[in-house]
Amino acid sequence: LRPSGWSPPQRRSRRGASGSLRWAGERRARAAMAFNYDSQMSLLRAATRFSHTSLPGTFHQADFWLLVLCNWWLYWMNNWGSLPAELVVAEFPWDLMKISSGLLTLFVVFYTNDCFHRYL
């Protein structure tokens, strides 16, 4: 059942590069995401750039700050011994993490390398 007043999204009559019809808001979304990369920019400036990254969108989310606050609270309570006994974090045997962290690093490096090859 469709709610009252519902109508299907409007489609553009113009076809995109792939030959398919484009949604009406697609052009605006692409224009908002356009970014001209300066290849002459220094590595330090490119690495410390804040705009045109995922950080502004992340920092504007309330759930991100809620999770940061909860993490900080649990860390503080654990270090000061104020947590109930059933919530206290036991010492973790880090020797168990060697294999999984090595595999994770390997897969992240290969995935990142594969992503960069798409744009070269």
C-alpha positions as CSV (number, residue, x, y, z in Angstrom):
1,L,0.0,0.0,0.0
2,R,1.2,3.5,-0.8
3,P,0.6,6.4,1.5
4,S,-1.8,9.0,0.3
5,G,-0.2,11.7,-1.9
6,W,2.6,9.3,-2.9
7,S,4.0,9.6,-6.4
8,P,6.9,8.0,-8.1
9,P,10.2,10.0,-8.3
10,Q,10.4,12.2,-11.4
11,R,12.9,11.1,-14.0
12,R,14.8,13.3,-16.4
13,S,14.2,12.9,-20.0
14,R,17.9,13.2,-20.8
15,R,20.0,10.1,-20.8
16,G,23.3,9.8,-18.9
17,A,26.6,8.6,-20.2
18,S,25.6,5.0,-19.6
19,G,22.4,5.4,-21.6
20,S,20.1,5.1,-18.6
21,L,17.7,7.7,-17.4
22,R,19.0,9.8,-14.5
23,W,17.1,10.9,-11.4
24,A,16.2,14.5,-11.1
25,G,18.5,15.1,-8.1
26,E,21.5,13.3,-9.4
27,R,22.9,16.3,-11.2
28,R,22.8,18.4,-8.0
29,A,24.4,15.6,-6.0
30,R,27.3,15.3,-8.5
31,A,27.8,19.0,-8.6
32,A,28.0,19.2,-4.8
33,M,30.7,16.4,-4.7
34,A,32.8,17.9,-7.5
35,F,36.4,18.6,-6.3
36,N,39.3,19.7,-8.5
37,Y,42.4,18.1,-7.2
38,D,45.6,20.1,-7.3
39,S,48.4,17.7,-8.2
40,Q,51.0,20.4,-7.3
41,M,49.8,20.6,-3.7
42,S,52.4,19.6,-1.1
43,L,52.0,16.2,0.6
44,L,51.7,17.7,4.0
45,R,48.9,20.1,2.9
46,A,47.0,17.2,1.1
47,A,47.4,15.0,4.2
48,T,46.0,17.6,6.6
49,R,43.2,18.8,4.4
50,F,39.8,18.8,6.3
51,S,37.4,19.9,3.6
52,H,36.3,17.4,0.9
53,T,36.9,14.4,3.3
54,S,34.5,12.3,5.4
55,L,35.5,14.2,8.6
56,P,33.1,17.1,8.4
57,G,30.2,14.8,7.8
58,T,31.3,12.6,10.7
59,F,31.8,15.4,13.1
60,H,28.3,16.7,12.4
61,Q,26.7,13.4,13.5
62,A,25.2,13.2,17.0
63,D,25.7,9.4,17.3
64,F,29.5,9.9,16.7
65,W,29.8,12.2,19.7
66,L,27.5,10.0,21.7
67,L,29.9,7.0,21.1
68,V,32.9,9.1,21.9
69,L,31.4,10.3,25.1
70,C,30.4,6.7,26.1
71,N,33.9,5.5,25.3
72,W,35.5,8.3,27.3
73,W,33.2,7.6,30.2
74,L,33.9,3.8,30.3
75,Y,37.6,4.4,30.0
76,W,37.6,6.9,32.9
77,M,35.4,4.7,35.1
78,N,37.6,1.7,34.4
79,N,40.8,3.5,35.2
80,W,39.5,5.0,38.5
81,G,38.0,1.7,39.6
82,S,34.4,3.0,39.7
83,L,32.9,0.4,37.5
84,P,31.0,-2.5,39.0
85,A,32.9,-5.8,39.2
86,E,31.0,-7.4,36.3
87,L,31.9,-4.6,33.9
88,V,35.6,-4.4,34.7
89,V,37.7,-5.0,31.6
90,A,40.1,-7.9,32.2
91,E,43.6,-7.9,30.9
92,F,43.5,-9.0,27.3
93,P,46.1,-11.6,26.1
94,W,47.6,-9.6,23.1
95,D,49.5,-12.6,21.8
96,L,46.2,-13.9,20.4
97,M,45.9,-10.8,18.2
98,K,49.2,-11.3,16.3
99,I,47.7,-13.4,13.5
100,S,44.4,-11.5,13.1
101,S,46.1,-8.1,13.1
102,G,48.7,-9.3,10.6
103,L,45.9,-10.6,8.2
104,L,43.9,-7.4,8.7
105,T,47.0,-5.3,7.8
106,L,47.7,-7.4,4.8
107,F,44.1,-7.1,3.4
108,V,43.9,-3.4,4.1
109,V,47.1,-2.8,2.2
110,F,46.0,-4.9,-0.8
111,Y,42.6,-3.3,-0.8
112,T,44.0,0.2,-0.7
113,N,46.4,-0.6,-3.4
114,D,43.6,-2.0,-5.6
115,C,41.5,1.1,-5.0
116,F,44.4,3.4,-6.0
117,H,45.0,1.4,-9.2
118,R,41.5,2.3,-10.4
119,Y,42.3,6.0,-10.4
120,L,45.8,5.8,-12.0
